[in-house]
């Protein structure tokens, strides 16, 4: 079965490098395009247009917003769902104001400043000074670039609240969250797990929002567990 991976905001496909071998061992892998659509709904429509009849779906952060929109548009095509470091809620007024400030900074030509300023909030406090994580973040952000960021940011700001979708999800669903996530707090992951009837909640200690690069071994084991559950349910 094909697995579709949806990247977070400002992240290239490299964000999923630690798990690619594991995912590939279960079937083909596609990393979704989130750079060329103006809305979350448009990103989801692209995935459905280009994807197979049935697939497993993993979305992280903004990618989770897109995954939930796929569930709104075509739930029967998703054999299994993994929601990582994400939320079903639309942005609060405070979050929208923060996003507008970030977008203004980039529009004024300070993309690099925005990238570096965002990093500490992406990782657990213990990882704020990790030069390898910072370099990985800078590299992925530079691949997306300022124009891609502005499109993704506008799409995230305009997204719908997806909590109404959650009770109707029937496929195997894993909710994975870092215990020290300061960008999307653990409460958001707990809410997802509480509202999805088929959910399995996995919490990673000593990890923030940048899970795949902060704790790659734990994530790989959880993705293996998720895809095993999808395979079992599809028999």
GULUMKOL-48947 format. One record per residue: residue number from 1; residue in one letter; x, y, z of N, C-alpha, C in turn. Coordinates in Angstrom, 1 decimal. Each point is the difference from the previous one (the first is absolute). Layout:
BEGIN
NUM	a	X	Y	Z	X	Y	Z	X	Y	Z
...
// end
This chain:
BEGIN
1	x	0.8	-1.2	0.0	-0.8	1.2	0.0	0.9	1.3	0.0
2	x	-0.4	0.9	-0.7	0.7	1.3	0.0	-0.2	0.8	1.2
3	x	1.0	0.6	0.5	-0.1	0.9	1.1	0.3	1.4	-0.5
4	x	-0.8	1.0	0.4	0.2	1.4	-0.4	0.4	0.8	1.3
5	x	1.1	0.6	-0.1	0.6	0.8	1.1	-0.2	1.5	-0.3
6	x	-0.6	0.7	0.9	-0.3	1.5	-0.2	0.9	0.8	0.9
7	x	0.9	0.8	-0.6	1.0	0.7	0.9	-0.6	1.1	0.8
8	x	0.7	0.5	1.0	-0.4	1.1	0.8	0.3	1.3	-0.8
9	x	-0.5	1.1	0.5	0.3	1.3	-0.6	1.5	0.3	0.0
10	x	0.5	0.5	-1.1	1.4	0.4	-0.1	0.9	-1.2	0.0
11	x	-0.5	-1.2	-0.2	0.9	-1.2	0.0	0.0	-0.7	-1.4
12	x	1.1	-0.4	-0.5	0.2	-0.7	-1.2	-0.3	-1.5	0.3
13	x	0.0	-0.9	-1.0	-0.1	-1.4	0.3	1.1	-0.6	0.9
14	x	1.1	0.7	0.2	1.1	-0.5	0.9	-0.5	-0.2	1.4
15	x	-1.1	0.7	0.4	-0.5	-0.2	1.3	-0.3	-1.5	0.3
16	x	-0.4	-0.7	-1.0	-0.4	-1.4	0.1	1.2	-1.0	-0.2
17	x	1.2	0.5	-0.2	1.1	-0.9	-0.3	0.2	-1.1	1.0
18	x	-0.2	0.2	1.3	0.3	-1.0	1.0	-1.0	-1.2	-0.2
19	x	-1.2	0.2	-0.6	-0.9	-1.1	0.0	-0.2	-0.6	-1.4
20	x	0.7	0.5	-1.0	-0.3	-0.4	-1.4	0.2	-1.5	-0.2
21	x	1.1	-0.5	0.5	0.2	-1.5	-0.2	-1.1	-0.8	0.6
22	x	-0.4	0.4	1.2	-1.1	-0.8	0.7	-1.3	0.1	-0.8
23	x	-0.3	1.2	-0.4	-1.3	0.1	-0.8	0.1	-0.7	-1.3
24	x	1.2	0.1	-0.7	0.2	-0.7	-1.3	-0.2	-1.5	0.2
25	x	0.4	-0.6	1.1	-0.1	-1.4	0.2	-1.5	-0.5	0.1
26	x	-0.9	0.9	0.1	-1.4	-0.3	0.0	-0.7	0.3	-1.4
27	x	0.7	0.6	-0.9	-0.5	0.3	-1.3	0.5	1.3	-0.5
28	x	-0.5	0.5	-1.1	0.5	1.2	-0.6	-0.2	1.2	0.9
29	x	0.8	1.1	-0.2	-0.1	1.2	0.8	0.0	1.2	-0.9
30	x	-0.9	0.9	0.3	-0.1	1.3	-0.7	0.0	1.1	1.1
31	x	0.8	1.1	-0.3	0.0	1.2	0.9	-0.9	1.0	-0.7
32	x	-1.1	0.4	0.6	-0.9	0.9	-0.6	0.6	1.4	-0.3
33	x	-0.6	0.6	-1.1	0.4	1.4	-0.4	-0.9	0.9	0.8
34	x	0.6	0.9	0.8	-0.7	1.0	0.8	0.5	1.4	-0.4
35	x	0.6	0.1	-1.1	0.6	1.3	-0.4	-0.8	0.8	-1.0
36	x	-0.9	-0.6	-0.7	-0.6	0.6	-1.2	-1.5	0.3	0.1
37	x	-0.6	-0.2	1.2	-1.4	0.3	0.2	-0.2	1.1	1.0
38	x	-1.1	0.7	-0.2	-0.2	1.2	0.9	-0.8	-0.3	1.2
39	x	-0.5	-1.2	0.1	-0.9	-0.4	1.1	0.3	-1.4	0.5
40	x	-0.3	-0.3	1.2	0.1	-1.3	0.6	-0.9	-1.0	-0.8
41	x	-1.2	0.5	-0.4	-0.9	-0.8	-0.8	0.6	-0.3	-1.3
42	x	0.7	0.9	-0.6	0.6	-0.2	-1.3	1.1	-1.0	0.1
43	x	0.8	0.0	1.1	1.1	-1.0	0.2	-0.7	-1.4	0.1
44	x	-1.1	-0.1	0.7	-0.6	-1.3	0.2	-0.6	-0.5	-1.4
45	x	-0.6	0.9	-0.7	-0.5	-0.3	-1.3	1.1	-0.6	-1.0
46	x	1.2	0.7	0.1	1.1	-0.5	-0.8	0.4	-1.4	0.4
47	x	0.1	-0.3	1.3	0.3	-1.3	0.4	-1.0	-1.1	-0.5
48	x	-1.2	0.4	0.1	-1.1	-1.0	-0.5	0.1	-0.1	-1.5
49	x	0.2	1.0	-0.7	0.1	-0.1	-1.4	1.2	-0.8	-0.5
50	x	1.1	0.1	0.6	1.2	-0.7	-0.4	0.2	-1.3	0.7
51	x	-0.7	-0.3	1.0	0.3	-1.2	0.8	-0.8	-1.2	-0.5
52	x	0.3	-1.2	0.5	-0.7	-1.2	-0.3	-1.3	-0.1	0.6
53	x	-0.8	-1.0	-0.3	-1.3	-0.1	0.5	-0.1	-0.1	1.5
54	x	1.0	-0.6	0.6	0.1	-0.2	1.4	1.4	0.1	0.5
55	x	0.2	0.6	1.1	1.4	0.3	0.5	0.0	0.2	1.5
56	x	1.2	-0.1	0.6	0.2	0.4	1.3	0.5	1.4	0.0
57	x	-0.3	0.8	1.0	0.3	1.4	0.0	0.6	0.5	1.3
58	x	1.1	0.7	-0.1	0.7	0.5	1.2	0.2	1.5	-0.2
59	x	-0.5	0.8	0.9	0.2	1.5	-0.1	0.6	0.5	1.3
60	x	0.9	0.9	-0.1	0.7	0.6	1.1	-0.3	1.5	0.1
61	x	-0.5	0.5	1.1	-0.2	1.5	0.2	-1.0	0.5	-1.1
62	x	0.5	0.9	-0.9	-0.9	0.4	-1.1	-0.4	-1.2	-0.8
63	x	0.9	-0.9	-0.2	-0.4	-1.2	-0.7	-1.1	-0.8	0.6
64	x	-0.2	0.2	1.4	-1.1	-0.6	0.6	-1.3	0.7	-0.3
65	x	0.1	1.3	-0.2	-1.2	0.8	-0.4	-0.5	-0.5	-1.4
66	x	1.0	-0.3	-0.9	-0.3	-0.5	-1.3	-0.6	-1.4	0.1
67	x	0.6	-0.8	0.8	-0.5	-1.4	0.2	-1.5	0.0	0.5
68	x	-0.3	0.9	0.9	-1.4	0.1	0.5	-0.9	0.5	-1.1
69	x	0.5	0.8	-0.9	-0.9	0.5	-1.1	-0.2	-1.1	-1.0
70	x	1.0	-0.9	-0.2	-0.2	-1.2	-0.8	-1.1	-0.9	0.6
71	x	0.1	-0.1	1.3	-1.1	-0.8	0.7	-1.4	0.6	-0.2
72	x	0.0	1.3	-0.1	-1.3	0.7	-0.2	-0.5	-0.3	-1.5
73	x	0.9	0.1	-0.9	-0.3	-0.1	-1.4	-0.3	-1.5	-0.5
74	x	0.8	-0.9	0.5	0.0	-1.4	-0.5	0.4	-1.0	1.0
75	x	-0.7	-0.1	1.1	0.4	-0.9	1.1	0.2	-1.4	-0.4
76	x	-0.8	-0.5	-1.0	0.0	-1.4	-0.3	1.3	-0.4	-0.8
77	x	0.8	0.9	-0.4	1.2	-0.3	-0.7	1.2	-0.1	0.9
78	x	-0.2	0.3	1.3	1.2	0.0	0.9	-0.1	-1.3	0.9
79	x	1.0	-0.9	-0.2	0.0	-1.2	0.7	0.5	0.1	1.4
80	x	0.8	1.0	0.3	0.6	0.3	1.3	0.5	1.4	0.1
81	x	-0.1	0.6	1.1	0.3	1.4	0.2	0.9	0.2	1.2
82	x	1.1	0.7	-0.2	0.9	0.4	1.1	0.1	1.5	0.0
83	x	-0.3	0.6	1.2	-0.1	1.4	0.2	1.2	0.4	1.0
84	x	1.0	0.7	-0.5	1.2	0.2	0.8	0.1	1.5	0.3
85	x	0.2	0.3	1.3	0.3	1.4	0.4	-1.0	1.0	-0.6
86	x	-1.3	-0.3	0.1	-1.0	0.8	-0.7	-1.2	0.2	0.8
87	x	-1.0	0.8	-0.5	-1.2	0.4	0.7	-1.2	0.0	-1.0
88	x	-1.2	-0.3	0.5	-1.2	0.1	-0.9	-0.6	1.4	0.1
89	x	0.5	0.9	0.9	-0.6	1.3	0.2	0.5	1.0	-1.0
90	x	-0.8	0.9	-0.4	0.4	1.2	-0.8	0.9	0.9	0.9
91	x	0.7	0.9	-0.5	0.8	0.9	0.8	-0.8	0.9	0.8
92	x	0.5	0.3	1.2	-0.6	1.0	0.9	0.4	1.4	-0.6
93	x	-0.7	1.0	0.6	0.4	1.4	-0.4	1.4	0.3	0.3
94	x	0.5	-0.5	1.1	1.4	0.2	0.3	1.0	-0.7	-0.9
95	x	-0.4	-1.2	-0.4	0.9	-0.7	-1.0	-0.1	0.6	-1.4
96	x	-1.1	0.5	-0.4	-0.1	0.7	-1.3	0.8	1.3	0.0
97	x	0.0	0.7	1.1	0.8	1.2	0.1	1.5	-0.3	-0.1
98	x	0.4	-1.1	0.7	1.4	-0.4	-0.1	0.4	-0.4	-1.4
99	x	-0.9	-0.7	-0.7	0.3	-0.4	-1.4	0.1	1.3	-0.9
100	x	-0.8	0.9	0.2	0.0	1.3	-0.8	1.4	0.7	0.2
101	x	0.4	0.0	1.3	1.3	0.6	0.2	1.1	-0.7	-0.7
102	x	0.0	-1.3	0.1	1.0	-0.8	-0.7	0.0	0.3	-1.5
103	x	-1.2	0.0	-0.6	-0.1	0.2	-1.4	0.5	1.4	-0.4
104	x	-0.3	1.0	0.8	0.4	1.4	-0.2	1.6	0.0	0.0
105	x	0.6	-0.7	0.9	1.4	-0.1	0.1	0.6	-0.5	-1.3
106	x	-0.6	-1.1	-0.5	0.5	-0.6	-1.3	-0.2	0.9	-1.2
107	x	-1.2	0.7	0.0	-0.3	0.9	-1.1	1.0	1.2	0.0
108	x	0.5	0.3	1.2	1.0	1.1	0.0	1.4	-0.4	-0.3
109	x	0.2	-1.3	-0.4	1.3	-0.5	-0.4	0.8	-0.6	1.1
110	x	-0.6	-0.4	1.1	0.7	-0.6	1.1	-0.3	-1.5	0.2
111	x	0.0	-0.7	-1.1	-0.3	-1.5	0.1	0.9	-0.7	1.0
112	x	1.3	0.2	-0.2	1.0	-0.7	0.9	-0.2	0.4	1.4
113	x	-0.3	1.2	0.3	-0.3	0.4	1.4	-1.2	-0.8	0.6
114	x	-1.0	-0.1	-0.8	-1.2	-0.8	0.4	0.3	-1.4	0.3
115	x	0.8	-0.6	-0.9	0.4	-1.4	0.1	0.7	-0.2	1.4
116	x	1.0	0.8	0.2	0.8	-0.2	1.2	-0.8	0.3	1.3
117	x	-0.9	1.0	-0.1	-0.8	0.4	1.2	-1.0	-1.1	0.3
118	x	-0.5	-0.8	-1.0	-1.0	-1.0	0.2	0.6	-1.3	0.7
119	x	1.3	-0.2	-0.2	0.6	-1.2	0.4	-0.2	-0.4	1.5
120	x	0.3	0.9	0.9	-0.1	-0.4	1.4	-1.3	-0.6	0.4
121	x	-1.1	0.6	-0.6	-1.3	-0.5	0.3	-0.4	-1.4	-0.6
122	x	0.9	-0.4	-0.9	-0.3	-1.3	-0.7	0.5	-1.2	0.7
123	x	0.9	0.2	0.9	0.7	-1.1	0.7	-0.2	0.0	1.5
124	x	0.2	-1.1	0.6	0.0	0.0	1.5	1.1	0.9	0.5
125	x	-0.2	0.5	1.2	0.9	1.0	0.5	1.5	-0.5	0.0
126	x	0.1	-1.3	0.3	1.4	-0.6	0.1	0.7	0.0	-1.4
127	x	-0.8	0.2	-1.1	0.6	-0.1	-1.3	0.2	1.4	-0.7
128	x	-0.3	1.0	0.8	0.1	1.4	-0.6	1.4	0.3	-0.6
129	x	1.0	-0.6	0.6	1.4	0.3	-0.4	0.6	-1.0	-0.8
130	x	-0.8	-0.9	-0.6	0.5	-1.1	-0.8	0.3	0.5	-1.4
131	x	1.3	0.1	-0.4	0.3	0.6	-1.3	-0.5	-0.8	-1.2
132	x	0.0	-1.3	0.2	-0.4	-0.9	-1.1	-1.5	0.2	-0.3
133	x	-0.8	0.1	1.0	-1.5	0.2	-0.2	-0.2	1.4	-0.6
134	x	0.7	1.0	0.5	-0.1	1.3	-0.6	0.4	0.0	-1.5
135	x	1.0	-0.7	-0.4	0.5	0.0	-1.4	-1.0	-0.8	-0.8
136	x	-0.6	-1.1	0.5	-1.0	-0.7	-0.7	-1.2	0.9	-0.3
137	x	-0.5	0.7	1.0	-1.1	0.9	-0.1	0.3	1.1	-1.1
138	x	1.2	0.6	0.1	0.3	1.0	-1.0	0.0	-0.5	-1.4
139	x	0.6	-1.2	-0.1	0.1	-0.6	-1.4	-1.4	-0.3	-0.6
140	x	-0.9	-0.5	0.8	-1.4	-0.3	-0.5	-0.7	1.2	-0.3
141	x	0.1	1.0	0.9	-0.7	1.3	-0.2	0.5	0.7	-1.3
142	x	1.3	-0.1	-0.2	0.5	0.7	-1.2	-0.5	-0.7	-1.3
143	x	-0.3	-1.3	0.1	-0.6	-0.7	-1.2	-1.4	0.5	-0.2
144	x	-0.8	0.2	1.0	-1.3	0.5	-0.2	0.0	1.4	-0.4
145	x	0.9	0.9	0.6	0.2	1.3	-0.5	-1.1	1.0	0.5
146	x	0.2	1.3	-0.1	-1.0	1.0	0.5	-1.3	-0.1	-0.7
147	x	-0.1	-0.2	-1.3	-1.2	0.0	-0.7	-0.9	-1.2	0.4
148	x	0.7	-1.2	0.1	-0.7	-1.2	0.5	-0.5	0.2	1.4
149	x	0.8	0.6	0.8	-0.4	0.2	1.4	-1.3	0.9	0.0
150	x	0.0	1.1	-0.7	-1.1	0.9	0.0	-1.3	-0.7	-0.4
151	x	0.1	-0.9	-1.1	-1.2	-0.7	-0.4	-0.4	-1.0	1.1
152	x	0.9	-0.7	0.6	-0.4	-1.0	1.0	-0.6	0.8	1.2
153	x	0.6	1.1	0.4	-0.4	0.7	1.2	-1.5	0.5	-0.3
154	x	-0.2	0.6	-1.2	-1.4	0.5	-0.3	-1.0	-1.2	0.0
155	x	0.4	-1.1	-0.5	-0.9	-1.2	0.0	-0.3	-0.4	1.4
156	x	1.0	-0.1	0.9	-0.2	-0.4	1.4	-0.9	1.0	0.7
157	x	0.2	1.3	-0.3	-0.8	1.0	0.7	-1.5	-0.1	-0.4
158	x	-0.3	-0.5	-1.2	-1.3	0.0	-0.5	-0.7	-1.3	0.1
159	x	0.6	-1.0	0.7	-0.5	-1.3	0.1	-1.3	-0.1	0.9
160	x	-0.8	-1.0	-0.2	-1.2	-0.2	0.8	0.3	-0.8	1.2
161	x	-0.8	0.2	1.0	0.1	-0.9	1.2	-0.4	-1.4	-0.4
162	x	0.7	-1.0	0.4	-0.2	-1.4	-0.5	-0.5	-0.9	1.1
163	x	-0.4	0.5	1.1	-0.5	-0.8	1.1	-1.2	-0.8	-0.4
164	x	-0.8	0.5	-0.9	-1.3	-0.7	-0.4	0.3	-1.2	-0.8
165	x	1.2	-0.1	-0.5	0.4	-1.2	-0.8	0.4	-1.2	0.9
166	x	0.5	0.3	1.1	0.7	-1.0	0.8	-0.9	-1.1	0.5
167	x	-1.3	0.2	0.4	-0.8	-1.1	0.5	-0.3	-1.0	-1.1
168	x	0.1	0.4	-1.3	-0.4	-0.9	-1.1	1.1	-0.8	-0.5
169	x	1.2	0.2	0.5	1.2	-0.8	-0.5	-0.1	-1.4	0.5
170	x	0.1	-1.0	-0.9	-0.1	-1.4	0.3	1.2	-0.8	-0.3
171	x	1.0	0.6	-0.7	1.2	-0.8	-0.3	0.9	0.0	1.2
172	x	1.0	-0.9	0.0	1.0	0.1	1.1	0.7	1.3	0.0
173	x	0.0	0.7	1.2	0.6	1.3	0.1	1.0	0.1	1.1
174	x	1.2	0.5	-0.3	1.0	0.2	1.0	0.1	1.5	0.2
175	x	0.0	0.4	1.3	0.3	1.4	0.3	1.3	0.0	0.8
176	x	1.0	0.7	-0.6	1.4	0.0	0.6	0.3	1.5	0.3
177	x	0.5	0.2	1.2	0.3	1.3	0.5	1.2	0.1	0.9
178	x	0.8	1.0	-0.1	1.1	0.2	0.9	-0.5	0.6	1.4
179	x	0.4	-0.5	1.1	-0.4	0.4	1.3	0.4	1.5	0.2
180	x	1.0	0.4	-0.6	0.5	1.4	0.2	-0.2	0.9	-1.2
181	x	-1.0	-0.3	-0.8	-0.4	0.8	-1.2	-0.5	1.4	0.5
182	x	0.7	1.0	-0.3	-0.4	1.4	0.4	-0.7	0.7	-1.2
183	x	0.1	-0.5	-1.2	-0.7	0.6	-1.1	-1.5	-0.4	0.0
184	x	-0.2	-1.3	0.0	-1.4	-0.6	0.1	0.0	-0.8	1.3
185	x	-0.4	0.5	1.1	0.1	-0.7	1.3	-0.7	-1.4	0.0
186	x	0.5	-0.8	0.9	-0.5	-1.4	0.1	-1.5	-0.1	0.1
187	x	-0.6	1.0	0.6	-1.5	0.0	0.1	-0.7	-0.2	-1.3
188	x	0.6	0.5	-1.1	-0.6	-0.1	-1.3	0.0	-1.5	-0.5
189	x	1.1	-0.6	0.3	0.1	-1.4	-0.3	-1.0	-0.9	0.8
190	x	-0.1	0.4	1.3	-0.9	-0.8	0.8	-1.4	0.2	-0.5
191	x	-0.4	1.2	-0.4	-1.3	0.3	-0.5	-0.3	-0.9	-1.3
192	x	1.0	-0.1	-0.9	-0.2	-0.8	-1.1	-0.2	-1.5	0.4
193	x	0.8	-0.5	0.9	-0.2	-1.3	0.4	-1.4	-0.3	0.7
194	x	-0.4	1.0	0.7	-1.3	-0.1	0.7	-1.2	0.0	-0.9
195	x	0.1	0.7	-1.2	-1.1	0.1	-0.9	0.0	-1.0	-1.1
196	x	1.1	-0.6	-0.3	0.0	-1.0	-1.1	-0.2	-1.4	0.7
197	x	-1.1	-0.6	-0.4	-0.4	-1.3	0.7	1.1	-1.1	-0.2
198	x	0.7	0.0	-1.1	0.9	-1.1	-0.3	1.5	0.4	0.4
199	x	0.2	1.0	0.8	1.3	0.5	0.2	0.9	-0.8	0.9
200	x	1.3	0.1	-0.2	1.0	-0.5	0.9	1.0	1.2	0.2
201	x	0.1	0.4	1.3	0.9	1.1	0.3	1.4	-0.4	0.4
202	x	1.0	0.6	-0.6	1.3	-0.2	0.4	0.7	1.3	0.3
203	x	0.6	0.1	1.2	0.7	1.2	0.5	1.5	-0.3	0.0
204	x	0.7	1.0	-0.5	1.5	-0.2	0.0	0.6	1.0	1.0
205	x	0.6	-0.5	1.1	0.6	0.8	1.0	1.2	0.7	-0.5
206	x	0.4	1.2	0.6	1.2	0.7	-0.4	0.0	0.4	-1.4
207	x	-1.1	0.3	-0.6	-0.1	0.4	-1.4	-1.0	1.1	-0.1
208	x	0.3	1.0	-1.0	-0.8	1.1	-0.2	-0.8	-0.3	-1.3
209	x	-0.1	1.0	-0.9	-0.8	0.0	-1.2	0.8	-0.7	-1.1
210	x	1.3	0.0	0.0	0.8	-0.5	-1.1	0.3	-1.4	0.2
211	x	-1.0	-0.8	0.2	0.1	-1.4	0.4	0.9	-0.9	-0.8
212	x	-0.1	0.1	-1.3	0.7	-1.0	-0.8	1.5	0.1	0.0
213	x	0.5	1.2	0.3	1.4	0.2	0.1	0.5	0.1	1.5
214	x	-1.0	0.3	0.9	0.4	0.0	1.4	0.1	-1.4	0.6
215	x	-1.0	-0.9	-0.4	0.0	-1.3	0.6	-0.3	-1.0	-1.2
216	x	0.9	-0.2	-0.9	-0.2	-0.8	-1.2	-0.3	-1.5	0.3
217	x	0.7	-0.5	1.0	-0.2	-1.5	0.2	-1.3	-0.3	0.6
218	x	-0.5	0.9	0.9	-1.4	-0.2	0.6	-1.0	0.2	-1.1
219	x	0.2	1.0	-0.9	-1.0	0.2	-1.0	0.0	-1.2	-1.0
220	x	1.1	-0.5	-0.3	0.1	-1.1	-1.0	-0.8	-1.2	0.6
221	x	0.2	-0.3	1.3	-0.7	-1.1	0.6	-1.5	0.2	0.0
222	x	-0.5	1.3	0.2	-1.4	0.2	0.0	-0.6	0.0	-1.4
223	x	0.8	0.4	-1.0	-0.5	-0.1	-1.4	-0.1	-1.4	-0.4
224	x	1.0	-0.8	0.4	-0.1	-1.5	-0.3	-1.3	-0.6	0.7
225	x	-0.3	0.4	1.2	-1.2	-0.5	0.7	-1.2	0.5	-0.8
226	x	-0.1	1.2	-0.4	-1.1	0.6	-0.7	-0.2	-0.8	-1.3
227	x	1.0	-0.2	-0.8	-0.2	-0.6	-1.3	-0.3	-1.5	0.2
228	x	0.5	-0.6	1.1	-0.4	-1.4	0.3	-1.5	-0.1	0.3
229	x	-0.5	1.0	0.7	-1.5	0.0	0.3	-0.8	0.2	-1.2
230	x	0.5	0.9	-0.9	-0.7	0.2	-1.3	-0.1	-1.3	-0.8
231	x	1.2	-0.7	-0.1	0.0	-1.2	-0.8	-0.9	-1.1	0.6
232	x	0.0	-0.1	1.4	-0.9	-0.9	0.6	-1.4	0.2	-0.2
233	x	-0.4	1.3	0.0	-1.4	0.4	-0.2	-0.5	-0.2	-1.4
234	x	1.0	0.0	-0.9	-0.4	-0.1	-1.5	-0.1	-1.5	-0.5
235	x	0.3	-0.9	0.9	0.0	-1.4	-0.4	-1.5	-0.5	-0.3
// end
